């Protein structure tokens, strides 16, 4: 292909980054955006620390952005969990021995159309998870999605499959002071002042339900809106106001346990294990 013709192709087409299934999914996403009259689309990637980062674009630009990619500064790949840049990005190889990381240039997020979702907790907003590439089309070597796919490929070559049970836990606190005054905007920022809503660690204590019922009602409302009903007999008081609704879908190959550990902040996934693929 002549260089000029090649330059006229989109980033995705120029580097052949989508499968046929993804190309078909992109067409479906375009129609869904119009049908649902979405206003903005979030493009996100998961960094090395498990932090979702990305950009929000107006929906009218989403189709073009899916194929052209969305640029991001490469310093986002050189940060620690306090959001400080910890590599010398202006040194040779960006402090990582990678020519593409030198000089704090850009990398490119390429949406995976098969991950498209309409977010239930905000208005008229779509979301897609992205793979990340350098502008020359090379995959970023520490892309979390890329590393995950590579690990699964190696497992498969050894006769293994991957089975994961997701356990979502978080703490939700009553906000007393968000600490947003100018003198508190340090780096890292001062943590908000919070309070609990129940006392002590009374494990599985029925009397605590009344205290947290207003919060639980909001949780149930959100869950019902997503058509994932949590029966009353699966709600447990775990002490100190912690609540654990559990849901175990019957879908083969997936065990999902959803725990609402009152109140907000902490998240993790666990119960991962490998098993030999059945042949």
Secondary structure, 3 states (H helix, E strand, C coil): CCHHHHHCCCHHHHHCCCCHHHHHHHHHHHHHHHHCCCCEEEEEEECCCCCEEEEEEEHHHHHHHHHHCEEEEHHHHHECCCCCECCCCCCHHHHCCCHHHCCCCEEEEEECHHHCEECCCCCCEEEEEEEEEECCCCECCCCHHHHHHHHHHHHHHCCEEEEEEEEECCECCEEEECCCCHHHCCCCCCCCEEECCCCCCCCCCHHHHHHHHHHHHHHHHHHHHCCCCCCHHHCCEEECCEECCCCCCCCCCCEEEECCCCCECCCCCCCEEEEECCC
